[in-house]
Amino acid sequence: MANYFPESVAIHPYIGVYYSRPEVYAKFGFDRFMYLGSKYSIKHQKKIDRSPYLSDETAFANTLDQIKQAKKGLFINLVTMQNHFPYYNNYYDGSERFTPTGSAAKDEGVQNMVKDFSMGLYHSDQAIQKFIEQIEHIKKPITFVFYGDHLPGIYPTVDMKQNGLALHKTDYFIYSNAYARQHGAKNLTKATKLVSPTAFPALVSAQVNAKVSPYYALLTDVWQKLPVLTLDITENTINNYNTNMQLLTQDGEAVAKNNLTKEQRQLLEDYKLVQYDLTAGEQYLKGTFIK
């Protein structure tokens, strides 16, 4: 969604080289990328107990700085680092308050990793609550999308083929502050139980009642009219570049492509063609179709 805003910034409170982030963000049109060692310094640096990673509190404090400094519309992409692996080094005090149960956590080593990861989530919850309380009092329309990419790989006995969705399904929420709600933002209630991250731009646009380009209108149709689009993680647990697309109901049940209606199949084909054009094709649609 960066191209919808006059200004865009990426924030990552860690070194920036992994996944070619500086090059990728520049390719996506971001105005600046803040990371450790960049010319845009990471401030408010705090770590928790023995963790080597900067805290979520640090990440949100830097995000808040950017929000307050913005003179016009601003898009922020924040990738946190606090809860990254490893989880076996006993980073946090107080993890004994969490006691994992179930067959996946019988091993003592797994139990300790779950405890430490859970304590990290506890600290994240506190930082998120503080951040929401802060943006609630800012007289600018702010909508905050929070989500994770997958659960940590600390369950070696869990079968990926049987539990691939569960291992990659994380909580998410979309929150609009008081000023945004006063200007038309409303919580979504339909088709939001299970969504693909690719649907977030459409969900945000709907929540804030924004005018959209043809591309985001297409994303809205994909979100509302098709099953959830994801990768079939169970096919290949080592190299997911070659996995097939999977269609899921709101309850996580697989849907065969043959069971789609004619309208749905056409919509899915349109979506594939647009994605190909924008990523690997001649970019015929770049311009008015996107903006």
ChimeraX commands (.cxc) that place a marker at each C-alpha (Angstrom):
marker #1 position 0.00,0.00,0.00 radius 0.5
marker #1 position 3.03,2.28,0.07 radius 0.5
marker #1 position 2.14,3.78,-3.31 radius 0.5
marker #1 position -1.13,5.09,-1.85 radius 0.5
marker #1 position 0.67,7.50,0.47 radius 0.5
marker #1 position 2.78,10.62,-0.08 radius 0.5
marker #1 position 5.49,9.17,2.14 radius 0.5
marker #1 position 6.53,5.66,3.20 radius 0.5
marker #1 position 9.06,4.31,5.68 radius 0.5
marker #1 position 10.21,0.82,6.65 radius 0.5
marker #1 position 11.46,0.09,10.18 radius 0.5
marker #1 position 13.40,-2.96,11.36 radius 0.5
marker #1 position 15.22,-2.74,14.73 radius 0.5
marker #1 position 18.00,-5.08,13.61 radius 0.5
marker #1 position 20.64,-5.23,10.92 radius 0.5
marker #1 position 19.12,-4.69,7.50 radius 0.5
marker #1 position 20.96,-7.04,5.15 radius 0.5
marker #1 position 18.79,-10.15,5.45 radius 0.5
marker #1 position 16.36,-10.85,2.58 radius 0.5
marker #1 position 17.99,-7.94,0.69 radius 0.5
marker #1 position 15.72,-5.57,2.57 radius 0.5
marker #1 position 17.41,-2.29,1.49 radius 0.5
marker #1 position 17.11,-3.24,-2.19 radius 0.5
marker #1 position 13.59,-4.63,-1.82 radius 0.5
marker #1 position 12.23,-1.60,0.02 radius 0.5
marker #1 position 13.82,0.71,-2.55 radius 0.5
marker #1 position 12.24,-1.37,-5.32 radius 0.5
marker #1 position 8.87,-1.04,-3.63 radius 0.5
marker #1 position 9.27,2.74,-3.57 radius 0.5
marker #1 position 9.86,3.34,0.14 radius 0.5
marker #1 position 11.37,6.71,0.92 radius 0.5
marker #1 position 13.61,5.43,3.71 radius 0.5
marker #1 position 14.51,2.25,5.57 radius 0.5
marker #1 position 15.44,2.52,9.24 radius 0.5
marker #1 position 17.64,-0.27,10.64 radius 0.5
marker #1 position 20.73,-0.68,12.79 radius 0.5
marker #1 position 23.61,0.87,10.88 radius 0.5
marker #1 position 21.47,2.86,8.46 radius 0.5
marker #1 position 21.66,6.63,8.11 radius 0.5
marker #1 position 18.20,6.72,9.70 radius 0.5
marker #1 position 19.04,5.73,13.26 radius 0.5
marker #1 position 16.99,3.43,15.49 radius 0.5
marker #1 position 16.33,5.33,18.73 radius 0.5
marker #1 position 14.91,4.40,22.16 radius 0.5
marker #1 position 16.96,1.20,22.16 radius 0.5
marker #1 position 15.92,-1.22,24.91 radius 0.5
marker #1 position 16.43,-4.93,25.46 radius 0.5
marker #1 position 14.59,-7.21,27.88 radius 0.5
marker #1 position 16.49,-9.24,30.47 radius 0.5
marker #1 position 19.12,-11.31,28.58 radius 0.5
marker #1 position 17.67,-11.03,25.09 radius 0.5
marker #1 position 20.13,-9.80,22.42 radius 0.5
marker #1 position 17.28,-8.32,20.38 radius 0.5
marker #1 position 15.80,-4.85,20.64 radius 0.5
marker #1 position 12.36,-4.97,22.20 radius 0.5
marker #1 position 8.95,-4.42,20.65 radius 0.5
marker #1 position 8.75,-1.35,22.87 radius 0.5
marker #1 position 11.74,-0.02,20.91 radius 0.5
marker #1 position 10.06,-0.85,17.61 radius 0.5
marker #1 position 6.82,0.92,18.54 radius 0.5
marker #1 position 8.64,3.95,20.01 radius 0.5
marker #1 position 10.41,4.51,16.68 radius 0.5
marker #1 position 7.12,4.01,14.84 radius 0.5
marker #1 position 5.48,6.60,17.08 radius 0.5
marker #1 position 8.27,9.07,16.28 radius 0.5
marker #1 position 7.55,8.72,12.58 radius 0.5
marker #1 position 3.80,9.17,13.11 radius 0.5
marker #1 position 4.28,12.34,15.14 radius 0.5
marker #1 position 6.79,13.82,12.67 radius 0.5
marker #1 position 4.66,13.14,9.59 radius 0.5
marker #1 position 3.25,16.26,7.95 radius 0.5
marker #1 position 1.16,14.31,5.44 radius 0.5
marker #1 position -0.09,10.79,4.80 radius 0.5
marker #1 position 2.44,8.14,5.86 radius 0.5
marker #1 position 2.68,4.39,5.32 radius 0.5
marker #1 position 4.89,2.45,7.76 radius 0.5
marker #1 position 6.05,-1.14,7.38 radius 0.5
marker #1 position 7.41,-2.38,10.71 radius 0.5
marker #1 position 9.16,-5.75,11.08 radius 0.5
marker #1 position 9.88,-6.46,14.75 radius 0.5
marker #1 position 12.72,-8.62,16.08 radius 0.5
marker #1 position 12.01,-9.25,19.77 radius 0.5
marker #1 position 10.50,-12.74,19.41 radius 0.5
marker #1 position 12.91,-14.15,16.84 radius 0.5
marker #1 position 14.58,-17.50,17.54 radius 0.5
marker #1 position 16.49,-19.03,19.32 radius 0.5
marker #1 position 14.19,-19.85,22.24 radius 0.5
marker #1 position 16.47,-22.20,24.19 radius 0.5
marker #1 position 18.74,-19.61,25.83 radius 0.5
marker #1 position 16.42,-18.59,28.67 radius 0.5
marker #1 position 16.31,-14.97,27.59 radius 0.5
marker #1 position 13.46,-13.88,29.86 radius 0.5
marker #1 position 12.82,-13.84,33.57 radius 0.5
marker #1 position 9.40,-15.05,34.72 radius 0.5
marker #1 position 8.84,-17.67,32.00 radius 0.5
marker #1 position 7.92,-20.22,34.67 radius 0.5
marker #1 position 4.45,-18.65,34.81 radius 0.5
marker #1 position 3.70,-20.42,31.50 radius 0.5
marker #1 position 3.33,-24.21,31.59 radius 0.5
marker #1 position 2.82,-25.86,28.19 radius 0.5
marker #1 position 0.75,-29.04,28.04 radius 0.5
marker #1 position -0.08,-31.57,25.34 radius 0.5
marker #1 position 1.79,-34.22,23.37 radius 0.5
marker #1 position 3.83,-31.69,21.39 radius 0.5
marker #1 position 5.42,-30.34,24.59 radius 0.5
marker #1 position 6.41,-33.53,26.43 radius 0.5
marker #1 position 10.12,-32.98,25.90 radius 0.5
marker #1 position 11.69,-30.71,28.56 radius 0.5
marker #1 position 13.65,-28.80,25.95 radius 0.5
marker #1 position 10.48,-28.06,23.98 radius 0.5
marker #1 position 8.72,-27.02,27.18 radius 0.5
marker #1 position 11.48,-24.51,27.99 radius 0.5
marker #1 position 11.38,-23.05,24.48 radius 0.5
marker #1 position 7.60,-22.67,24.63 radius 0.5
marker #1 position 7.92,-20.96,28.01 radius 0.5
marker #1 position 10.51,-18.47,26.76 radius 0.5
marker #1 position 8.57,-17.77,23.57 radius 0.5
marker #1 position 5.39,-17.26,25.61 radius 0.5
marker #1 position 7.17,-14.81,27.90 radius 0.5
marker #1 position 8.27,-12.89,24.83 radius 0.5
marker #1 position 4.64,-12.71,23.70 radius 0.5
marker #1 position 3.70,-11.43,27.13 radius 0.5
marker #1 position 6.15,-8.55,26.71 radius 0.5
marker #1 position 4.78,-7.97,23.19 radius 0.5
marker #1 position 1.24,-7.70,24.54 radius 0.5
marker #1 position 2.33,-5.01,26.97 radius 0.5
marker #1 position 4.13,-3.05,24.25 radius 0.5
marker #1 position 1.16,-3.30,21.89 radius 0.5
marker #1 position -1.26,-2.11,24.57 radius 0.5
marker #1 position 0.96,0.88,25.31 radius 0.5
marker #1 position 1.26,1.72,21.60 radius 0.5
marker #1 position -2.51,1.56,21.05 radius 0.5
marker #1 position -3.10,3.81,24.07 radius 0.5
marker #1 position -0.62,6.30,22.60 radius 0.5
marker #1 position -2.08,6.43,19.08 radius 0.5
marker #1 position -5.58,6.65,20.53 radius 0.5
marker #1 position -4.81,10.21,21.63 radius 0.5
marker #1 position -3.22,11.39,18.37 radius 0.5
marker #1 position -5.36,13.70,16.25 radius 0.5
marker #1 position -4.53,11.93,13.01 radius 0.5
marker #1 position -6.37,8.99,11.39 radius 0.5
marker #1 position -4.22,5.94,12.13 radius 0.5
marker #1 position -4.99,2.34,11.21 radius 0.5
marker #1 position -2.70,-0.34,12.60 radius 0.5
marker #1 position -2.42,-3.85,11.09 radius 0.5
marker #1 position -0.72,-6.40,13.33 radius 0.5
marker #1 position 0.11,-9.98,12.30 radius 0.5
marker #1 position 2.80,-12.66,12.47 radius 0.5
marker #1 position 4.15,-14.86,9.70 radius 0.5
marker #1 position 4.18,-18.27,11.41 radius 0.5
marker #1 position 4.57,-20.07,14.72 radius 0.5
marker #1 position 8.17,-20.78,15.81 radius 0.5
marker #1 position 9.79,-24.04,14.72 radius 0.5
marker #1 position 9.95,-25.53,18.21 radius 0.5
marker #1 position 7.62,-28.49,17.74 radius 0.5
marker #1 position 9.79,-31.20,16.10 radius 0.5
marker #1 position 7.26,-33.98,16.70 radius 0.5
marker #1 position 4.35,-32.21,14.99 radius 0.5
marker #1 position 3.63,-33.52,11.49 radius 0.5
marker #1 position 3.75,-30.65,8.99 radius 0.5
marker #1 position 1.61,-32.55,6.50 radius 0.5
marker #1 position -1.21,-32.92,9.01 radius 0.5
marker #1 position -0.77,-29.61,10.82 radius 0.5
marker #1 position 0.71,-27.26,8.23 radius 0.5
marker #1 position -2.11,-24.74,8.51 radius 0.5
marker #1 position -2.04,-24.70,12.31 radius 0.5
marker #1 position 1.72,-24.12,12.32 radius 0.5
marker #1 position 1.40,-21.14,9.97 radius 0.5
marker #1 position -1.81,-19.61,11.28 radius 0.5
marker #1 position -1.28,-16.62,13.56 radius 0.5
marker #1 position -3.52,-14.06,15.21 radius 0.5
marker #1 position -4.00,-10.69,13.56 radius 0.5
marker #1 position -6.01,-7.54,14.14 radius 0.5
marker #1 position -6.71,-4.25,12.40 radius 0.5
marker #1 position -7.20,-1.28,14.72 radius 0.5
marker #1 position -8.28,2.25,13.83 radius 0.5
marker #1 position -7.69,4.94,16.44 radius 0.5
marker #1 position -10.37,7.27,17.81 radius 0.5
marker #1 position -9.67,10.03,15.28 radius 0.5
marker #1 position -10.02,7.56,12.39 radius 0.5
marker #1 position -13.26,6.18,13.85 radius 0.5
marker #1 position -14.62,9.70,14.18 radius 0.5
marker #1 position -13.98,10.10,10.45 radius 0.5
marker #1 position -15.69,6.95,9.23 radius 0.5
marker #1 position -13.53,3.97,10.12 radius 0.5
marker #1 position -15.57,0.95,11.25 radius 0.5
marker #1 position -14.61,-2.53,12.42 radius 0.5
marker #1 position -15.07,-5.29,9.86 radius 0.5
marker #1 position -17.25,-8.26,10.78 radius 0.5
marker #1 position -17.61,-10.28,7.55 radius 0.5
marker #1 position -15.11,-12.82,6.13 radius 0.5
marker #1 position -12.41,-11.95,8.65 radius 0.5
marker #1 position -12.05,-15.19,10.63 radius 0.5
marker #1 position -9.30,-16.52,8.35 radius 0.5
marker #1 position -7.57,-14.29,5.80 radius 0.5
marker #1 position -4.43,-14.26,3.71 radius 0.5
marker #1 position -1.93,-11.45,4.39 radius 0.5
marker #1 position -2.41,-10.45,0.75 radius 0.5
marker #1 position -5.97,-9.44,1.71 radius 0.5
marker #1 position -4.87,-6.90,4.32 radius 0.5
marker #1 position -4.80,-3.92,1.90 radius 0.5
marker #1 position -8.40,-4.70,0.94 radius 0.5
marker #1 position -9.44,-5.12,4.57 radius 0.5
marker #1 position -7.84,-1.82,5.58 radius 0.5
marker #1 position -9.44,-0.01,2.65 radius 0.5
marker #1 position -12.85,-1.38,3.63 radius 0.5
marker #1 position -12.40,-0.57,7.32 radius 0.5
marker #1 position -11.51,3.08,6.68 radius 0.5
marker #1 position -14.01,3.40,3.81 radius 0.5
marker #1 position -11.31,4.55,1.38 radius 0.5
marker #1 position -11.68,5.16,-2.31 radius 0.5
marker #1 position -9.72,2.48,-4.15 radius 0.5
marker #1 position -7.96,1.99,-7.46 radius 0.5
marker #1 position -8.96,-0.80,-9.87 radius 0.5
marker #1 position -6.20,-2.97,-8.40 radius 0.5
marker #1 position -7.48,-2.63,-4.85 radius 0.5
marker #1 position -11.02,-3.17,-6.10 radius 0.5
marker #1 position -9.73,-6.47,-7.53 radius 0.5
marker #1 position -8.11,-7.34,-4.20 radius 0.5
marker #1 position -11.43,-6.61,-2.49 radius 0.5
marker #1 position -13.24,-8.98,-4.85 radius 0.5
marker #1 position -10.59,-11.65,-4.23 radius 0.5
marker #1 position -11.02,-11.28,-0.47 radius 0.5
marker #1 position -14.82,-11.22,-0.48 radius 0.5
marker #1 position -15.68,-13.62,-3.31 radius 0.5
marker #1 position -12.96,-16.29,-3.24 radius 0.5
marker #1 position -11.89,-18.77,-0.58 radius 0.5
marker #1 position -8.75,-17.79,1.33 radius 0.5
marker #1 position -5.67,-17.99,-0.91 radius 0.5
marker #1 position -2.55,-19.51,0.59 radius 0.5
marker #1 position 0.34,-21.87,-0.20 radius 0.5
marker #1 position 0.00,-25.60,0.34 radius 0.5
marker #1 position 2.64,-25.76,3.06 radius 0.5
marker #1 position 2.19,-29.53,3.47 radius 0.5
marker #1 position 3.60,-30.26,-0.01 radius 0.5
marker #1 position 7.20,-29.28,0.58 radius 0.5
marker #1 position 8.58,-28.39,3.99 radius 0.5
marker #1 position 12.09,-27.56,2.72 radius 0.5
marker #1 position 11.60,-25.40,-0.36 radius 0.5
marker #1 position 8.28,-23.57,-0.54 radius 0.5
marker #1 position 9.11,-21.71,-3.74 radius 0.5
marker #1 position 7.52,-24.46,-5.79 radius 0.5
marker #1 position 4.41,-25.12,-3.69 radius 0.5
marker #1 position 0.95,-24.93,-5.19 radius 0.5
marker #1 position -1.78,-22.54,-4.21 radius 0.5
marker #1 position -4.36,-23.79,-1.75 radius 0.5
marker #1 position -7.93,-22.55,-1.27 radius 0.5
marker #1 position -9.45,-22.59,2.22 radius 0.5
marker #1 position -12.84,-21.82,3.74 radius 0.5
marker #1 position -13.18,-19.45,6.69 radius 0.5
marker #1 position -12.95,-22.56,8.89 radius 0.5
marker #1 position -9.72,-23.77,7.29 radius 0.5
marker #1 position -11.23,-26.52,5.15 radius 0.5
marker #1 position -9.64,-27.11,1.74 radius 0.5
marker #1 position -11.66,-26.17,-1.34 radius 0.5
marker #1 position -10.98,-27.86,-4.68 radius 0.5
marker #1 position -10.58,-25.48,-7.62 radius 0.5
marker #1 position -13.12,-27.57,-9.54 radius 0.5
marker #1 position -15.72,-26.62,-6.93 radius 0.5
marker #1 position -15.41,-22.92,-7.66 radius 0.5
marker #1 position -18.16,-21.22,-9.62 radius 0.5
marker #1 position -17.50,-19.94,-13.13 radius 0.5
marker #1 position -17.35,-16.39,-11.78 radius 0.5
marker #1 position -14.87,-17.41,-9.09 radius 0.5
marker #1 position -12.61,-19.23,-11.57 radius 0.5
marker #1 position -12.54,-16.15,-13.81 radius 0.5
marker #1 position -11.75,-13.90,-10.85 radius 0.5
marker #1 position -8.91,-16.19,-9.79 radius 0.5
marker #1 position -7.49,-16.21,-13.33 radius 0.5
marker #1 position -7.70,-12.40,-13.51 radius 0.5
marker #1 position -5.85,-12.16,-10.21 radius 0.5
marker #1 position -3.09,-14.50,-11.41 radius 0.5
marker #1 position -2.63,-12.52,-14.63 radius 0.5
marker #1 position -2.44,-9.21,-12.74 radius 0.5
marker #1 position 0.12,-10.61,-10.30 radius 0.5
marker #1 position 2.22,-11.97,-13.14 radius 0.5
marker #1 position 2.16,-8.65,-14.98 radius 0.5
marker #1 position 3.20,-6.70,-11.89 radius 0.5
marker #1 position 5.98,-9.07,-10.78 radius 0.5
marker #1 position 7.44,-10.84,-13.82 radius 0.5
marker #1 position 5.64,-9.44,-16.88 radius 0.5
marker #1 position 5.83,-6.22,-18.83 radius 0.5
marker #1 position 3.95,-4.21,-16.17 radius 0.5
marker #1 position 1.28,-3.04,-18.57 radius 0.5
marker #1 position -0.94,-2.28,-15.59 radius 0.5
marker #1 position 1.54,-0.07,-13.75 radius 0.5
marker #1 position 0.07,3.39,-13.36 radius 0.5
marker #1 position -3.63,4.23,-13.27 radius 0.5
marker #1 position -4.65,0.61,-12.59 radius 0.5
marker #1 position -2.60,0.55,-9.40 radius 0.5
marker #1 position -3.11,4.10,-8.12 radius 0.5
marker link #1:1,2 radius 0.2
marker link #1:2,3 radius 0.2
marker link #1:3,4 radius 0.2
marker link #1:4,5 radius 0.2
marker link #1:5,6 radius 0.2
marker link #1:6,7 radius 0.2
marker link #1:7,8 radius 0.2
marker link #1:8,9 radius 0.2
marker link #1:9,10 radius 0.2
marker link #1:10,11 radius 0.2
marker link #1:11,12 radius 0.2
marker link #1:12,13 radius 0.2
marker link #1:13,14 radius 0.2
marker link #1:14,15 radius 0.2
marker link #1:15,16 radius 0.2
marker link #1:16,17 radius 0.2
marker link #1:17,18 radius 0.2
marker link #1:18,19 radius 0.2
marker link #1:19,20 radius 0.2
marker link #1:20,21 radius 0.2
marker link #1:21,22 radius 0.2
marker link #1:22,23 radius 0.2
marker link #1:23,24 radius 0.2
marker link #1:24,25 radius 0.2
marker link #1:25,26 radius 0.2
marker link #1:26,27 radius 0.2
marker link #1:27,28 radius 0.2
marker link #1:28,29 radius 0.2
marker link #1:29,30 radius 0.2
marker link #1:30,31 radius 0.2
marker link #1:31,32 radius 0.2
marker link #1:32,33 radius 0.2
marker link #1:33,34 radius 0.2
marker link #1:34,35 radius 0.2
marker link #1:35,36 radius 0.2
marker link #1:36,37 radius 0.2
marker link #1:37,38 radius 0.2
marker link #1:38,39 radius 0.2
marker link #1:39,40 radius 0.2
marker link #1:40,41 radius 0.2
marker link #1:41,42 radius 0.2
marker link #1:42,43 radius 0.2
marker link #1:43,44 radius 0.2
marker link #1:44,45 radius 0.2
marker link #1:45,46 radius 0.2
marker link #1:46,47 radius 0.2
marker link #1:47,48 radius 0.2
marker link #1:48,49 radius 0.2
marker link #1:49,50 radius 0.2
marker link #1:50,51 radius 0.2
marker link #1:51,52 radius 0.2
marker link #1:52,53 radius 0.2
marker link #1:53,54 radius 0.2
marker link #1:54,55 radius 0.2
marker link #1:55,56 radius 0.2
marker link #1:56,57 radius 0.2
marker link #1:57,58 radius 0.2
marker link #1:58,59 radius 0.2
marker link #1:59,60 radius 0.2
marker link #1:60,61 radius 0.2
marker link #1:61,62 radius 0.2
marker link #1:62,63 radius 0.2
marker link #1:63,64 radius 0.2
marker link #1:64,65 radius 0.2
marker link #1:65,66 radius 0.2
marker link #1:66,67 radius 0.2
marker link #1:67,68 radius 0.2
marker link #1:68,69 radius 0.2
marker link #1:69,70 radius 0.2
marker link #1:70,71 radius 0.2
marker link #1:71,72 radius 0.2
marker link #1:72,73 radius 0.2
marker link #1:73,74 radius 0.2
marker link #1:74,75 radius 0.2
marker link #1:75,76 radius 0.2
marker link #1:76,77 radius 0.2
marker link #1:77,78 radius 0.2
marker link #1:78,79 radius 0.2
marker link #1:79,80 radius 0.2
marker link #1:80,81 radius 0.2
marker link #1:81,82 radius 0.2
marker link #1:82,83 radius 0.2
marker link #1:83,84 radius 0.2
marker link #1:84,85 radius 0.2
marker link #1:85,86 radius 0.2
marker link #1:86,87 radius 0.2
marker link #1:87,88 radius 0.2
marker link #1:88,89 radius 0.2
marker link #1:89,90 radius 0.2
marker link #1:90,91 radius 0.2
marker link #1:91,92 radius 0.2
marker link #1:92,93 radius 0.2
marker link #1:93,94 radius 0.2
marker link #1:94,95 radius 0.2
marker link #1:95,96 radius 0.2
marker link #1:96,97 radius 0.2
marker link #1:97,98 radius 0.2
marker link #1:98,99 radius 0.2
marker link #1:99,100 radius 0.2
marker link #1:100,101 radius 0.2
marker link #1:101,102 radius 0.2
marker link #1:102,103 radius 0.2
marker link #1:103,104 radius 0.2
marker link #1:104,105 radius 0.2
marker link #1:105,106 radius 0.2
marker link #1:106,107 radius 0.2
marker link #1:107,108 radius 0.2
marker link #1:108,109 radius 0.2
marker link #1:109,110 radius 0.2
marker link #1:110,111 radius 0.2
marker link #1:111,112 radius 0.2
marker link #1:112,113 radius 0.2
marker link #1:113,114 radius 0.2
marker link #1:114,115 radius 0.2
marker link #1:115,116 radius 0.2
marker link #1:116,117 radius 0.2
marker link #1:117,118 radius 0.2
marker link #1:118,119 radius 0.2
marker link #1:119,120 radius 0.2
marker link #1:120,121 radius 0.2
marker link #1:121,122 radius 0.2
marker link #1:122,123 radius 0.2
marker link #1:123,124 radius 0.2
marker link #1:124,125 radius 0.2
marker link #1:125,126 radius 0.2
marker link #1:126,127 radius 0.2
marker link #1:127,128 radius 0.2
marker link #1:128,129 radius 0.2
marker link #1:129,130 radius 0.2
marker link #1:130,131 radius 0.2
marker link #1:131,132 radius 0.2
marker link #1:132,133 radius 0.2
marker link #1:133,134 radius 0.2
marker link #1:134,135 radius 0.2
marker link #1:135,136 radius 0.2
marker link #1:136,137 radius 0.2
marker link #1:137,138 radius 0.2
marker link #1:138,139 radius 0.2
marker link #1:139,140 radius 0.2
marker link #1:140,141 radius 0.2
marker link #1:141,142 radius 0.2
marker link #1:142,143 radius 0.2
marker link #1:143,144 radius 0.2
marker link #1:144,145 radius 0.2
marker link #1:145,146 radius 0.2
marker link #1:146,147 radius 0.2
marker link #1:147,148 radius 0.2
marker link #1:148,149 radius 0.2
marker link #1:149,150 radius 0.2
marker link #1:150,151 radius 0.2
marker link #1:151,152 radius 0.2
marker link #1:152,153 radius 0.2
marker link #1:153,154 radius 0.2
marker link #1:154,155 radius 0.2
marker link #1:155,156 radius 0.2
marker link #1:156,157 radius 0.2
marker link #1:157,158 radius 0.2
marker link #1:158,159 radius 0.2
marker link #1:159,160 radius 0.2
marker link #1:160,161 radius 0.2
marker link #1:161,162 radius 0.2
marker link #1:162,163 radius 0.2
marker link #1:163,164 radius 0.2
marker link #1:164,165 radius 0.2
marker link #1:165,166 radius 0.2
marker link #1:166,167 radius 0.2
marker link #1:167,168 radius 0.2
marker link #1:168,169 radius 0.2
marker link #1:169,170 radius 0.2
marker link #1:170,171 radius 0.2
marker link #1:171,172 radius 0.2
marker link #1:172,173 radius 0.2
marker link #1:173,174 radius 0.2
marker link #1:174,175 radius 0.2
marker link #1:175,176 radius 0.2
marker link #1:176,177 radius 0.2
marker link #1:177,178 radius 0.2
marker link #1:178,179 radius 0.2
marker link #1:179,180 radius 0.2
marker link #1:180,181 radius 0.2
marker link #1:181,182 radius 0.2
marker link #1:182,183 radius 0.2
marker link #1:183,184 radius 0.2
marker link #1:184,185 radius 0.2
marker link #1:185,186 radius 0.2
marker link #1:186,187 radius 0.2
marker link #1:187,188 radius 0.2
marker link #1:188,189 radius 0.2
marker link #1:189,190 radius 0.2
marker link #1:190,191 radius 0.2
marker link #1:191,192 radius 0.2
marker link #1:192,193 radius 0.2
marker link #1:193,194 radius 0.2
marker link #1:194,195 radius 0.2
marker link #1:195,196 radius 0.2
marker link #1:196,197 radius 0.2
marker link #1:197,198 radius 0.2
marker link #1:198,199 radius 0.2
marker link #1:199,200 radius 0.2
marker link #1:200,201 radius 0.2
marker link #1:201,202 radius 0.2
marker link #1:202,203 radius 0.2
marker link #1:203,204 radius 0.2
marker link #1:204,205 radius 0.2
marker link #1:205,206 radius 0.2
marker link #1:206,207 radius 0.2
marker link #1:207,208 radius 0.2
marker link #1:208,209 radius 0.2
marker link #1:209,210 radius 0.2
marker link #1:210,211 radius 0.2
marker link #1:211,212 radius 0.2
marker link #1:212,213 radius 0.2
marker link #1:213,214 radius 0.2
marker link #1:214,215 radius 0.2
marker link #1:215,216 radius 0.2
marker link #1:216,217 radius 0.2
marker link #1:217,218 radius 0.2
marker link #1:218,219 radius 0.2
marker link #1:219,220 radius 0.2
marker link #1:220,221 radius 0.2
marker link #1:221,222 radius 0.2
marker link #1:222,223 radius 0.2
marker link #1:223,224 radius 0.2
marker link #1:224,225 radius 0.2
marker link #1:225,226 radius 0.2
marker link #1:226,227 radius 0.2
marker link #1:227,228 radius 0.2
marker link #1:228,229 radius 0.2
marker link #1:229,230 radius 0.2
marker link #1:230,231 radius 0.2
marker link #1:231,232 radius 0.2
marker link #1:232,233 radius 0.2
marker link #1:233,234 radius 0.2
marker link #1:234,235 radius 0.2
marker link #1:235,236 radius 0.2
marker link #1:236,237 radius 0.2
marker link #1:237,238 radius 0.2
marker link #1:238,239 radius 0.2
marker link #1:239,240 radius 0.2
marker link #1:240,241 radius 0.2
marker link #1:241,242 radius 0.2
marker link #1:242,243 radius 0.2
marker link #1:243,244 radius 0.2
marker link #1:244,245 radius 0.2
marker link #1:245,246 radius 0.2
marker link #1:246,247 radius 0.2
marker link #1:247,248 radius 0.2
marker link #1:248,249 radius 0.2
marker link #1:249,250 radius 0.2
marker link #1:250,251 radius 0.2
marker link #1:251,252 radius 0.2
marker link #1:252,253 radius 0.2
marker link #1:253,254 radius 0.2
marker link #1:254,255 radius 0.2
marker link #1:255,256 radius 0.2
marker link #1:256,257 radius 0.2
marker link #1:257,258 radius 0.2
marker link #1:258,259 radius 0.2
marker link #1:259,260 radius 0.2
marker link #1:260,261 radius 0.2
marker link #1:261,262 radius 0.2
marker link #1:262,263 radius 0.2
marker link #1:263,264 radius 0.2
marker link #1:264,265 radius 0.2
marker link #1:265,266 radius 0.2
marker link #1:266,267 radius 0.2
marker link #1:267,268 radius 0.2
marker link #1:268,269 radius 0.2
marker link #1:269,270 radius 0.2
marker link #1:270,271 radius 0.2
marker link #1:271,272 radius 0.2
marker link #1:272,273 radius 0.2
marker link #1:273,274 radius 0.2
marker link #1:274,275 radius 0.2
marker link #1:275,276 radius 0.2
marker link #1:276,277 radius 0.2
marker link #1:277,278 radius 0.2
marker link #1:278,279 radius 0.2
marker link #1:279,280 radius 0.2
marker link #1:280,281 radius 0.2
marker link #1:281,282 radius 0.2
marker link #1:282,283 radius 0.2
marker link #1:283,284 radius 0.2
marker link #1:284,285 radius 0.2
marker link #1:285,286 radius 0.2
marker link #1:286,287 radius 0.2
marker link #1:287,288 radius 0.2
marker link #1:288,289 radius 0.2
marker link #1:289,290 radius 0.2
marker link #1:290,291 radius 0.2
view
